[in-house]
Amino acid sequence: MTPLDWLLISFCLAATFLHIVTSLLAMRRCRQGTGSLPAPARAPLVSVLRPVRGLDRCEEVTLASSFALDYPNFELIFCCADADDPAVACIRSLIARNPGVKARLLIGNHEICLNPKLNNLVKGWRAAAGDWIVFADSNVLMPRDYLQRLFAGWQPDTGVLCAPPIACNVIGFWSEVECAFLNGYQARWQYAADSVGMGFAQGKTMLIRRSDLAQAGGIQVLAQEIAEDAAVTKLVHSMGLCVALVDAPFGQPLGPRTARQVWDRQTRWARLRRLSFPGFFAIEILTGCLLPLAAAVWVADALEMPPAALLAGLSAVWFGTEALLAWVAGWHVRVWSPLAWALRDALLPLVWMHAWLSEGYAWRGNEISTVQPSAPMH
């Protein structure tokens, strides 16, 4: 065999080993729970801030889950930039139907940066009464013990505790593809990184202490990055604290998806990762099964094995491991899920290249430039 053959074999084995190890690490953290955690007897006040813009198919359900929390001391603050937003009527209806829950809707926008989500949250941050603050996207489904599970993961050296979204209510093939990106790829890597001390924040759910953020300069310091979760990651590390992930993360109902919706979301997230963590993003091209499978086919003759048999065997290892992770964690998996996993891995290099070659993106009607000014706008 040639040196190139040996290099490709080594790469294929290393990539496959890494895929198995990251899956095992995620399995250890994401096993299905045995029941709800009880409400604490002495519960600190928690302010739950939920930014809204528009109203997706599943968001009335996810927003309604905020009112069913089994926690004795919390307030809900919904933040909307526009009084004419379709989410406003839904939230007002939910507040009226749940008079026993302390909840309010704040409308207005405070532009401190290029990030519309952070601009929307500023008023909620200023109005929050609790020292414990939860930022939770409007499409996150909150179980009744949502806050208990967050506090269970908090340690003395924790600066922020997060939860990646886990796709549920998957309807249609492109929803399967989005599920493939969220669960078996992004959540797997995030839990693996967290398990080896390289945790990073994810903006879907973030629990943080107001006093910690105030000490660093307040919510405006999160404007120093194009994405607030990247800013939180860098800020927490600069304070000598850790980013942690909750065990057994929370669901994000998908409903039907189109190919364009999946592409736009994944390329948007990829551009944000490229801008905030270019070194780590650069090696993302090596993830997924496409390159290892191509390497295996290339060296099949040198190994004196039929290319089709080698391809089938290696695919079974990759997708079988992902199926085991989904089963152990209780995540969505169907007999046709491997087709979505294969398409996801085929799209990964295209998403990666697109992130390097493009600037700006659209988010819920906002055209956003990814060219960050040298200092936050006040």
C-alpha positions as CSV (number, residue, x, y, z in Angstrom):
1,M,0.0,0.0,0.0
2,T,1.1,3.6,-0.7
3,P,1.6,6.3,2.0
4,L,-1.7,7.8,0.8
5,D,-3.5,4.6,1.4
6,W,-2.2,4.4,4.9
7,L,-3.1,8.0,5.5
8,L,-6.7,7.4,4.3
9,I,-7.1,4.3,6.4
10,S,-5.8,6.1,9.4
11,F,-8.3,9.0,8.8
12,C,-11.2,6.6,8.3
13,L,-10.4,4.7,11.5
14,A,-9.9,7.8,13.5
15,A,-13.1,9.4,12.3
16,T,-15.1,6.3,13.0
17,F,-13.6,5.9,16.5
18,L,-14.4,9.6,17.2
19,H,-18.0,9.1,16.1
20,I,-18.4,6.1,18.4
21,V,-16.8,7.9,21.4
22,T,-18.8,11.0,21.0
23,S,-22.0,8.9,20.7
24,L,-21.1,7.1,23.9
25,L,-20.4,10.3,25.8
26,A,-23.8,11.7,24.6
27,M,-25.6,8.5,25.7
28,R,-24.2,8.8,29.2
29,R,-25.6,12.3,29.6
30,C,-28.9,11.9,27.7
31,R,-30.5,8.8,29.0
32,Q,-34.2,8.9,29.4
33,G,-35.3,10.2,32.9
34,T,-37.2,8.0,35.3
35,G,-39.7,10.8,36.4
36,S,-40.1,14.4,37.2
37,L,-38.0,16.1,39.7
38,P,-40.0,17.5,42.7
39,A,-40.4,21.2,43.3
40,P,-37.9,22.5,46.0
41,A,-39.2,23.6,49.3
42,R,-37.1,26.8,49.4
43,A,-37.0,28.0,45.8
44,P,-35.2,31.2,44.7
45,L,-37.1,33.5,42.4
46,V,-36.4,32.7,38.7
47,S,-37.2,35.2,35.9
48,V,-37.9,33.3,32.7
49,L,-37.4,35.5,29.6
50,R,-38.9,34.3,26.3
51,P,-38.2,36.4,23.2
52,V,-40.9,36.1,20.5
53,R,-41.1,37.1,16.9
54,G,-43.8,35.6,14.7
55,L,-45.7,32.5,15.5
56,D,-44.6,29.1,14.1
57,R,-46.9,26.2,13.8
58,C,-45.9,24.7,17.2
59,E,-45.2,27.8,19.2
60,E,-48.6,28.2,20.9
61,V,-47.9,24.8,22.5
62,T,-44.3,25.7,23.5
63,L,-45.3,29.1,24.9
64,A,-48.2,27.5,26.8
65,S,-45.8,25.0,28.4
66,S,-44.3,28.1,30.2
67,F,-47.4,28.4,32.3
68,A,-47.4,24.7,33.5
69,L,-44.1,24.7,35.3
70,D,-44.1,22.9,38.6
71,Y,-42.0,25.5,40.4
72,P,-43.3,27.7,43.3
73,N,-41.4,30.9,42.6
74,F,-41.0,32.1,39.0
75,E,-42.1,34.9,36.7
76,L,-42.6,34.8,33.0
77,I,-41.5,37.8,30.9
78,F,-42.4,37.6,27.2
79,C,-40.5,40.1,25.0
80,C,-41.7,41.2,21.6
81,A,-40.3,44.0,19.5
82,D,-43.5,44.9,17.6
83,A,-47.0,45.4,18.9
84,D,-48.5,44.1,15.6
85,D,-46.6,40.8,15.8
86,P,-48.9,37.7,15.5
87,A,-47.4,36.3,18.7
88,V,-48.8,39.1,20.8
89,A,-52.5,38.0,20.6
90,C,-51.4,34.4,21.5
91,I,-49.4,35.5,24.5
92,R,-52.1,37.8,25.8
93,S,-54.6,34.9,25.5
94,L,-52.3,32.6,27.5
95,I,-51.8,35.2,30.2
96,A,-55.6,35.7,30.5
97,R,-56.2,31.9,30.7
98,N,-53.6,31.5,33.5
99,P,-54.3,34.2,36.1
100,G,-52.4,32.3,38.7
101,V,-49.1,32.6,37.0
102,K,-47.1,35.8,37.3
103,A,-46.6,36.7,33.6
104,R,-46.4,39.8,31.5
105,L,-45.7,40.9,27.9
106,L,-43.2,43.7,27.2
107,I,-43.3,45.3,23.8
108,G,-40.5,47.5,22.3
109,N,-37.0,47.3,21.0
110,H,-33.7,48.5,22.4
111,E,-31.0,48.4,19.7
112,I,-27.7,47.8,21.3
113,C,-26.2,45.6,18.6
114,L,-26.8,43.7,15.3
115,N,-28.5,40.8,17.1
116,P,-32.3,41.3,17.0
117,K,-32.9,38.6,19.6
118,L,-30.6,40.3,22.1
119,N,-32.2,43.7,21.3
120,N,-35.6,42.2,22.1
121,L,-34.4,40.8,25.4
122,V,-32.9,44.0,26.8
123,K,-36.3,45.2,28.2
124,G,-36.9,41.9,29.8
125,W,-33.5,41.8,31.5
126,R,-34.2,45.3,32.9
127,A,-37.6,44.3,34.2
128,A,-36.7,40.9,35.7
129,A,-36.9,40.7,39.5
130,G,-35.0,37.5,40.1
131,D,-31.2,37.0,40.4
132,W,-31.6,33.7,38.5
133,I,-32.4,34.5,34.8
134,V,-33.5,32.0,32.1
135,F,-33.3,32.9,28.5
136,A,-35.5,30.5,26.6
137,D,-36.4,30.6,22.9
138,S,-40.1,30.6,22.1
139,N,-39.9,27.2,20.3
140,V,-38.5,25.3,23.4
141,L,-40.9,22.9,25.0
142,M,-40.7,23.2,28.8
143,P,-41.5,20.1,30.9
144,R,-43.1,20.7,34.2
145,D,-39.8,20.2,36.0
146,Y,-37.9,22.4,33.6
147,L,-36.4,24.7,36.2
148,Q,-35.6,21.8,38.6
149,R,-33.6,20.1,35.9
150,L,-31.7,23.3,35.2
151,F,-30.8,23.8,38.9
152,A,-29.9,20.1,39.2
153,G,-27.1,20.7,36.7
154,W,-25.7,23.8,38.3
155,Q,-22.4,23.5,40.1
156,P,-20.3,25.9,42.2
157,D,-18.0,26.7,39.2
158,T,-20.9,27.0,36.7
159,G,-21.2,30.4,34.9
160,V,-24.1,29.4,32.6
161,L,-26.1,26.3,32.2
162,C,-27.6,25.5,28.8
163,A,-29.6,22.8,26.9
164,P,-29.3,22.1,23.2
165,P,-32.7,21.6,21.4
166,I,-33.8,18.1,20.8
167,A,-36.1,17.7,17.8
168,C,-39.5,16.2,18.4
169,N,-42.9,16.2,16.6
170,V,-41.1,15.4,13.4
171,I,-43.4,15.5,10.4
172,G,-42.2,14.8,6.8
173,F,-38.8,14.1,5.3
174,W,-37.3,17.6,5.6
175,S,-38.3,17.6,9.2
176,E,-36.4,14.3,9.5
177,V,-33.3,16.1,8.0
178,E,-33.6,18.9,10.5
179,C,-33.9,16.4,13.3
180,A,-30.8,14.7,12.0
181,F,-28.8,18.0,12.3
182,L,-30.2,18.8,15.7
183,N,-30.0,15.5,17.5
184,G,-27.5,13.0,16.2
185,Y,-25.0,15.7,15.0
186,Q,-25.2,19.0,16.9
187,A,-26.4,17.7,20.3
188,R,-24.0,14.7,20.1
189,W,-21.0,16.9,19.6
190,Q,-22.1,19.4,22.2
191,Y,-22.5,16.8,24.9
192,A,-19.2,15.2,23.9
193,A,-17.4,18.5,24.2
194,D,-19.1,19.3,27.5
195,S,-18.1,15.8,28.8
196,V,-14.4,16.6,28.2
197,G,-14.4,20.1,29.7
198,M,-14.9,22.0,26.4
199,G,-18.5,23.1,26.9
200,F,-20.0,26.0,24.9
201,A,-23.3,27.8,25.4
202,Q,-26.4,27.2,23.2
203,G,-28.9,30.0,23.1
204,K,-32.1,27.9,23.1
205,T,-32.0,27.7,26.9
206,M,-29.5,29.5,29.1
207,L,-29.6,29.8,32.9
208,I,-27.4,32.6,34.3
209,R,-27.1,34.6,37.5
210,R,-27.9,38.3,37.1
211,S,-25.2,39.2,39.6
212,D,-22.6,37.4,37.5
213,L,-23.6,39.2,34.3
214,A,-23.9,42.5,36.1
215,Q,-20.4,42.1,37.5
216,A,-19.1,41.8,33.9
217,G,-21.0,44.9,32.7
218,G,-24.6,43.9,32.2
219,I,-26.5,42.5,29.3
220,Q,-24.8,44.9,26.9
221,V,-21.6,42.9,27.1
222,L,-23.4,40.1,25.1
223,A,-23.4,42.5,22.2
224,Q,-19.7,42.0,21.7
225,E,-20.4,38.9,19.5
226,I,-22.9,38.5,16.6
227,A,-24.6,35.7,18.7
228,E,-25.4,36.0,22.4
229,D,-24.5,32.4,23.2
230,A,-21.0,32.9,21.7
231,A,-20.7,36.0,23.8
232,V,-21.8,34.1,26.9
233,T,-19.3,31.3,26.3
234,K,-16.4,33.7,26.0
235,L,-17.5,35.8,28.9
236,V,-18.0,32.9,31.3
237,H,-14.6,31.5,30.4
238,S,-12.9,34.9,31.0
239,M,-14.4,34.9,34.5
240,G,-12.9,31.5,35.3
241,L,-16.2,29.8,35.3
242,C,-17.6,26.9,33.2
243,V,-20.3,26.4,30.7
244,A,-22.4,23.4,31.6
245,L,-25.2,21.4,30.0
246,V,-28.3,20.0,31.6
247,D,-28.6,16.2,31.5
248,A,-31.5,15.0,29.4
249,P,-32.2,18.2,27.3
250,F,-35.5,19.6,26.3
251,G,-37.6,19.2,23.1
252,Q,-38.2,21.5,20.2
253,P,-41.2,20.5,18.2
254,L,-40.5,20.8,14.5
255,G,-43.7,20.1,12.6
256,P,-43.4,20.1,8.8
257,R,-40.3,21.7,7.3
258,T,-39.2,22.6,3.8
259,A,-35.8,22.1,2.2
260,R,-35.3,25.8,2.1
261,Q,-36.1,26.2,5.8
262,V,-33.6,23.5,6.8
263,W,-30.9,25.0,4.5
264,D,-31.4,28.6,5.7
265,R,-31.3,27.6,9.4
266,Q,-28.2,25.4,9.1
267,T,-26.3,27.9,7.0
268,R,-27.2,30.7,9.4
269,W,-25.9,28.7,12.4
270,A,-22.8,27.7,10.5
271,R,-22.0,31.4,9.6
272,L,-22.4,32.4,13.3
273,R,-20.0,29.6,14.4
274,R,-17.5,30.6,11.7
275,L,-17.6,34.2,12.9
276,S,-17.4,33.4,16.6
277,F,-15.1,30.4,16.7
278,P,-13.3,30.2,13.3
279,G,-10.6,27.8,14.5
280,F,-13.1,25.2,15.7
281,F,-15.4,25.8,12.7
282,A,-12.5,25.1,10.3
283,I,-12.2,21.5,11.4
284,E,-16.0,20.9,11.1
285,I,-15.3,19.8,7.4
286,L,-13.8,16.6,8.9
287,T,-17.0,15.6,10.7
288,G,-19.8,13.5,9.3
289,C,-19.4,10.2,7.5
290,L,-19.0,11.5,3.9
291,L,-15.2,11.8,3.9
292,P,-14.5,8.6,5.9
293,L,-16.7,6.6,3.5
294,A,-15.0,8.2,0.5
295,A,-11.7,7.3,2.0
296,A,-12.8,3.7,2.5
297,V,-13.9,3.3,-1.1
298,W,-10.6,4.7,-2.3
299,V,-8.5,2.2,-0.3
300,A,-10.8,-0.8,-1.0
301,D,-8.6,-2.2,-3.7
302,A,-5.5,-1.8,-1.5
303,L,-7.3,-3.8,1.2
304,E,-8.5,-6.4,-1.3
305,M,-12.1,-5.8,-0.3
306,P,-15.2,-5.2,-2.5
307,P,-15.9,-1.4,-2.3
308,A,-19.6,-2.0,-1.9
309,A,-19.1,-4.3,1.0
310,L,-16.7,-2.0,2.7
311,L,-19.1,0.9,2.2
312,A,-22.0,-1.0,3.6
313,G,-20.2,-2.2,6.6
314,L,-18.8,1.2,7.6
315,S,-22.2,2.8,7.0
316,A,-23.8,0.2,9.3
317,V,-21.3,1.2,12.0
318,W,-21.9,4.9,11.7
319,F,-25.7,4.8,11.4
320,G,-26.1,1.9,13.8
321,T,-24.2,3.9,16.5
322,E,-26.4,7.0,15.8
323,A,-29.6,4.8,16.0
324,L,-28.4,3.4,19.4
325,L,-27.8,7.0,20.7
326,A,-31.3,8.0,19.7
327,W,-32.8,4.9,21.3
328,V,-30.9,5.2,24.6
329,A,-31.7,8.9,24.8
330,G,-35.4,8.5,23.8
331,W,-35.0,10.7,20.7
332,H,-36.9,10.5,17.5
333,V,-35.8,7.6,15.3
334,R,-37.7,5.8,12.5
335,V,-36.8,3.1,10.0
336,W,-36.1,5.8,7.3
337,S,-34.1,8.0,9.6
338,P,-30.8,6.7,8.2
339,L,-31.7,8.3,4.8
340,A,-32.0,11.7,6.6
341,W,-28.7,11.1,8.4
342,A,-27.0,10.2,5.1
343,L,-28.4,13.4,3.4
344,R,-27.3,15.5,6.4
345,D,-23.8,14.2,6.2
346,A,-23.7,14.9,2.4
347,L,-24.9,18.5,3.1
348,L,-22.3,19.2,5.8
349,P,-19.5,20.1,3.4
350,L,-21.8,22.3,1.4
351,V,-23.0,24.1,4.6
352,W,-19.4,24.5,5.7
353,M,-18.3,26.0,2.3
354,H,-21.4,28.3,2.2
355,A,-20.5,29.7,5.6
356,W,-17.0,30.7,4.4
357,L,-18.3,32.3,1.2
358,S,-21.3,34.3,2.3
359,E,-22.0,37.2,4.6
360,G,-25.3,38.1,6.2
361,Y,-28.5,36.1,6.7
362,A,-32.2,36.5,7.1
363,W,-33.8,35.7,10.5
364,R,-37.6,35.8,10.8
365,G,-37.9,38.8,8.4
366,N,-34.7,40.5,9.7
367,E,-31.9,41.0,7.2
368,I,-28.8,40.8,9.3
369,S,-25.2,41.6,8.3
370,T,-22.5,39.5,9.9
371,V,-20.0,42.3,9.6
372,Q,-19.8,43.2,13.3
373,P,-18.9,46.9,14.2
374,S,-15.7,47.4,16.3
375,A,-17.8,48.3,19.3
376,P,-21.4,47.7,20.4
377,M,-23.9,50.3,19.5
378,H,-25.7,52.1,22.4
